[in-house]
Amino acid sequence: MKRILKMEKGMTVINYEKMLQELVQGFDTWFEKEERLEQGQMTRDLYPYRELFKPIQINGLKIKNRIVMGPMGNISMADEMGRPGEKMIRYFTERARGGTGLITTGLIPISHYIDPTVTEPGDRSYFPRIDRSRTVYVGWRDIAEGVHAFGARIFIQFTPGLGRVGSPECLLNKKKLPVSASWNPNYYLPAVPCRPLTDGQCKKIVRSAAKLAADARALLIDGVYLHGHEGYLLEQMTNPAFNRRRLGRYADWQRFGLDLVRAIRESCGPAYPIMYRIDLSLALEATYGERMKKVSSLKKFRNERTVDMTLEYMANLVRAGVDIFDVDLGCYDNWWLPHPPATMPPGCYLPLAALVKDYFAEIGLLSNAGLQVPVVGVGKLGYPDLAEQALRNGSCDMVMLARPLLADPEWPNKVYDGRVEDIIPCIGEQEGCINEFIKGGHPQCAVNPRAGFEDIFDAVPIPAVVKKQVAVVGAGPAGVTCACTAASRGHAVTIFESSDRAGGALLAGSKPRFKYDLKNYVEYLNREVQKAAENYGLQKEFNCRVETAALAEKKFDVLVVAAGTARTDLPVEGIDAPHVVMAVDLLKNPGIAKKAKKVLIIGGGDVGCETAYFLACEKSKEVTVVEMLPYFMKESCTANRGHILHSLEQAGVLLWNCTRVKLIESGIVTVTRNISKSVPNPYITWQPVLPDNIKNPLERPIRVEERDESVEADLVVLACGFIPDDSLFEKCVEEKVAPQVLHIGDCFSVGGVFEAVKAGYLTGRSI
């Protein structure tokens, strides 16, 4: 991004290169500013929220409020032939019933038989489809009718394909190369080349868009939404980072997008809304700097579309027929930018929306309908006061909520009514939404166990036929969810907890400033316990350590043990030294690290790396993290993992993988480290870690070339070695403390909030 935009009216000169660099770099240190943290609180200072609930006109369509449900891939939510069924119908209808003004679907490929990555063998699809035959039509019509019944509108998101970010498995199961705009490396396996689409294939996709848009209109869908960001095929065709064609119609990088819009406009008429999702920049240069010249899988992408080029393209898209945009940053190769994780700031992309609005205003741009072109703000806007303020100060015209509406479909209704404290807050860990479908599931939610299961579980659980005396031991997310669910069904529930607050392990995990989303959730859990006590008679026994004899005396009908984890010691000499502490204890009491200058963290999973981020970025410590496995944060969502590892590198944190701790002494830790060049570079964030069940046939084995090294450390932090604490459960079973004894959460299997909440909910419903 080397050019400086000079607007024609001569009023504005903006150095976008500097602006973008400052914005991206600020995502590592934003929490130093108190006002930014305050924006991420679930407050209701601006109630009543007048701007959020004002109607808005988009071409020939009026939307009842300014809230847009963002697109989230509806992977595996339709049947294997792509027809939407009850799962998708109930999923979208639930969000419409919750008060959202405009619903958008996840991406729907319109390039089956052209892009081999979007269709599975046997013409099956993990994406919903609107092509192929009339058999898929009924599902879409039912969705549209269900959404309309609650006064909401729905746009269908079209993608011309996945291109280089599609699965390279098509090379094995179809004997076809993935496609792209030019010869580009596949994202998952850079050694696999993606061949350029022919001009004829591009034109076929354009014709498909026109036909399917007309079908969508006939099926009562209110608008078409083009997926032009994040490095998917439309982005690849319209960004010179990926489109390096020299000949033909589509050597002009703007042409493909403009052709799509014009074809849709012609087929659907002048009043049908067209929305376009675009990134203002891939931000690869801003993210990786000099690495863009050195890393083989990044080198080709150096000539990325600049901000001023994007603005010019957006203006041309409006002239071709686009009515509304939403704008973000990034692509798969810096995946945390288009999927902002828990560690990124609230309202992270509001400056981009404001920039685009200012540009449109300055050049006097109007849509074909003679209207101002709305710009939708995106990026962690699930905080009502922040969303309202963004609209009041003109930063954007609408606000897009994706994951917050997974967490709580009733977000709009609750905000309108001022019941902000009742909103289930998104925690940003992305384990239930993005990671679940990457691992073979469908979109769900860590904090809302009904998300993706609306077709199975009604919003209000069926009252219990036989009212029972129920004890729940442990007030972490599993215990609280179980206790509140069971109490709401009419059971007499007592919840026991050794501390004075609900939250379990989250009490420590929510201490760092950057974990503000988790802090919101801990506060929500405590409010839920209090509400259940007031409304359903839930009995709270906090600051209480239970014994089996005491439980047996109370003669509970059902006992649910959700007692969390236990520590297992590492077989390392010096592990019991006074300067060795558990990560959970450090997070509970950060003063432990006050005098330490150099810290060694043992364990490179989520807890270890987030603790390193806390110590390095918030406490300015010199930090080294050692991990036995080849990869850090291997089980974490790619977006969350990428941002943490990138930020750790920027903060100078040393990450040593394939490393074992040998000896802990005062001030020195001896480790055995594999120094072979075959050991994966721990700082690689432009390429994902493949799941264990997907083998990379091109992967080279890691050779062993070990040597002992010494690391200076005033403090050693253990972030590994937890096992389920099922001792109380086993003792209660042995002593027959209750007719039914269950165990859930971490005391059954160490996991995250996603597993804990689901277990608590299902157990609470089943008693």
Phi, psi and omega in degrees: 000086189250350182269157175246126182284131172242111182288150189299328182285353177075015184269336190227131171233118186234129174272093185289332179299314180293317180301313182294318179300315181294321180295311183294317180294329180292344179290349179267342188228009188303329187288358175290340183262122184298323183294330177291321178296321180297330179294339181265019179261149179272070181258170179228040183294333184262009177294138002283146186270079187290319184290322180299332187247024171274142176289163179214144180262127174238102186054238183272012188239134174257130177256136189290335178211183187261018184257124180246129170281118182291158180286128175230125187310123179273050183298130175057025176263341174264176177285176189292346176264001175095005182275125176297138179237203186299326181299311180291321181299311181291325180300310182285321180298323179300320180287326176293316178299330180285355173109000179295139181280316182231121177264138169238144180278170167288174186293139179240112181295141176242021185231029175303140181079356175247309174265109186290351182275349186266351180236139178268165178307146182080018180062025177270165186211138171270356172264147166297152181234156172230011179249193171082304182196171181289350183295340180271348188297318189301322180298317180293320179295320178296321178298311182300316181295321178294319178294316181296330181300336180254017174078014179259167176242160182222132173251142176262132182267119178263137168238131174296349177151180179264326180063228186291347178262008173277164182293130178287000179300340178299337178293327180271315187268350177232353183058037179231139175288147168299163182247166175197190178283324178220186174290108182230151177287143174294142182296315185283320178230090184303339179287346178270120180279149175250124186278154178288140169295146173281160176301322179298319178293322177299316180295325178295321177295320178299315178297321178298318179300317180296314181295313185287330174295318177296321176297316180300317179299317180294334180270014174079008176288137195275348180186167178248141187233115184268130183272087186252021183236181167069008176087015173284182192298323177297319175297318181299322179285336187245023177222121182297350172298324182252328182265100179244031180293143181255336187231159173092174184299323188263017166291336171282112189294342178276340195298317185297314179296318179294321177298318178301311183296315181297321180294319178293317179299319181293322184281334187251354177090171189287339188261353185281126184292138173236124179248150182224128176260126186218148170263135180295333175199148169296335179059027178290317177297317180294331181277312192251347175054237185296338179297336179298339179267345190247327185276125187300321183280356177250339188306318185294341189262017185292330184271057184288157178296126182279168181298316181291328174295320179296317180298318177298317179298318179299319178298319178293325176296320178297316179296333178278340177140000179288139183254336189202146180233154157234147194227132175218206180225159164092178181206191181299325186287347166223066197297341180289339181289309177284351177232070188304119182277186184300332185276356179265159190283157173296145178059037191298333184248015175300324177300329180289316178299317180296320179299314181294318178300316179298319180296313180300318181294321185290327179267002177067037185281130174234155178286173177298338178274003180079019182253156169297148184270111180296143175242124183269128175282137180228166172099085173058064181244023183279020180250111192307316181295320179295316180297315179296317181296322179300322178286320181295322182270005174079018178292332180205172181255335176217164177239136181257125176242122177253278182302325177301332178274345166287314182296319181211098179299340181271011181311308182298315180297319180293320179294315179302322182274357180079013182267055184297326182293344180271352182290132172283114185278138172295139180258356171073010183281340173064021180282324181273330184272288185283310187295329183295316181281337174295325182271006175112003180259203174236165183302133178221199180210138182295324187255354177235098185291349178272345183299124183084357178233023180299335178284348183251317185248122173290157183299323179252113180300150180295130178303147180292135177286316177250114181283128185239159172271118188238134173246135175238123181255112181113124183248040167280188182300325178292311182295316181296315181298316179297312184296315182291322179294313180296319180295321180294339180271358175109357178287153174271107190245136171240130179247129181253140180211136183284336179261185182265001181220155172281155178139333180058228181295341180290340178299319177283318183296338182268005183289317180301148183298324183287352179264039183296327178295320179292324176298317176302320182290321177299318178296322177297316179302319180291324175295321180297320177298315181295318179295320179295326177294318183286322188265329187236005177076020177302129179266129180255127173238082181264168186053043187223125174258121187271151173239152183299324181296317180294322178294319181296323181298328184280350174054054175289147175281326181224135175239124178247118180261120177229059194271003174084215189244168173232153180277139170243128186287143174281141179281067184233132178295129180094005184295338181263013179297152184295338181266014175255123183229158174280146180301320182297324179289323178296318181292324176294323183228081183300343178300341177303327184265006188303316184271350183283139175255323181237128185236135172250129178250128179260112181118117184250032172278197182300315183296315182296315183286324177291325175294321176297318178300317178299311184290321183282315188270331179260328186248000175058041177266155170275120190235138170236136177242129178246141183219135181288326184280167180290337187234142173274146176049044188299326184269357184280157175302140184306320181295312180295316179299314183299316182293318179297311183295320177298317180292323178297319178296317180298329181274000178081018179286133178274127177247115180246107176266171183051045186228134179244141176279132184252318186206133176247121177234173180295114177084349184220138173236129178262130181233156173254117190240134174278112184259011179299144177293348178280350177292131182302141175292117185290345183266005179289117178238000180266007179214135185278165169270122182287146175300156184299331183276359176245109183270136176270109183292346181261359184289134178269140180294152178276121177278155181256120177216082190264152171208154178277137177226155180250139179237126176288134181204120173281336184220137177243128184245127179266118179237042181205173172087024176267143177227160177301135176267084182259015183296317180294320179301311183295323180291321179293324177294314182298320184268003180050054182296329179213158179300331178227123180236125182236158171224138185221171177072209185294338179285346172265310180206126183294121182211209181244190179300322182306308181292321184294313183294318180298315180297318180296318182293312181296322178293316179298328178285332189272342183292000000 
